[in-house]
Amino acid sequence: MTHTLSIVIPAYNEAATIHHILNKVKAVQLIGGLQKEVIIVNDCSKDNTDEAVLAYKNANPDLPISYYKHEINKGKGAALHTGIQQAQGDYVVIQDADLEYDPNEFNLLLRPILDGFADVVYGSRFMGGNPHRILFFWHSIGNKMLTMMSNMLTNLNLTDMETCYKLFRREAIQSLDLKEKRFGFEPEVTAKVSRIPKVRIYEVGISYYGRTYEEGKKIGWKDGFRAIWCILKYNIWSK
């Protein structure tokens, strides 16, 4: 029986790069004979993302793409909620529309699940020998502090809670009642996944080709404070 990987791509003002990431998604050969289901959610972009996605979809009918649009900007988390709800595959992976993460590494995340060991796999930017672009010291310290704070309350030993690359069995991620509409998605989903009975969570090292703010990076210090709030909220107050 053929299995499918649903690739959820939230997009906001990514007209300049989204065709590049879709080319990479199209090119990767998934292990285990998995097929691809690409789900793009345009979170009311102000640039030509809509035209770019539709042009790519029309030019590449051999890549199954489902396309959804938010009529108002709701945030990355809300775009992920839409994509996750629409997923039909056996497994669901999150892929940003920029070029910071390499779809060729989907297979690294899939291996622990396909080998029967895992239900959820996180791709860590802080472990392994893969390439990592050197960027912001305080940003990396912030990520590590947020991960440590999350770990203290979930009793997990993750090295990169804030990573984009998270892969789930579809029934696991769709069973969660997710609320955070912006960058609070990462700590919320980690807190709620950690409480799934008998869940098996793995972590693998991945590459990271980070962007500067001039190149389009969107997350800032305010999102860090929101992440702290979400770690406390979903591990203590709303547990």
Secondary structure, 3 states (H helix, E strand, C coil): CCCEEEEEEEECCCCCCHHHHHHHHHHCCCHHHCEEEEEEEECCCCCCHHHHHHHHHHHCCCCCEEEEECCCCCCHHHHHHHHHHHCCCCEEEECCCCCCCCHHHHHHHHHHHHCCCCCEEEEECCCCCCCECCCCHHHHHHHHHHHHHHHHHHCCCCCCCCCCCEEEEHHHHHCCCCCCCCCCHHHHHHHHHHCCCCCCEEEEECCECCCCCCCCCCCCHHHHHHHHHHHHHHHHHCC
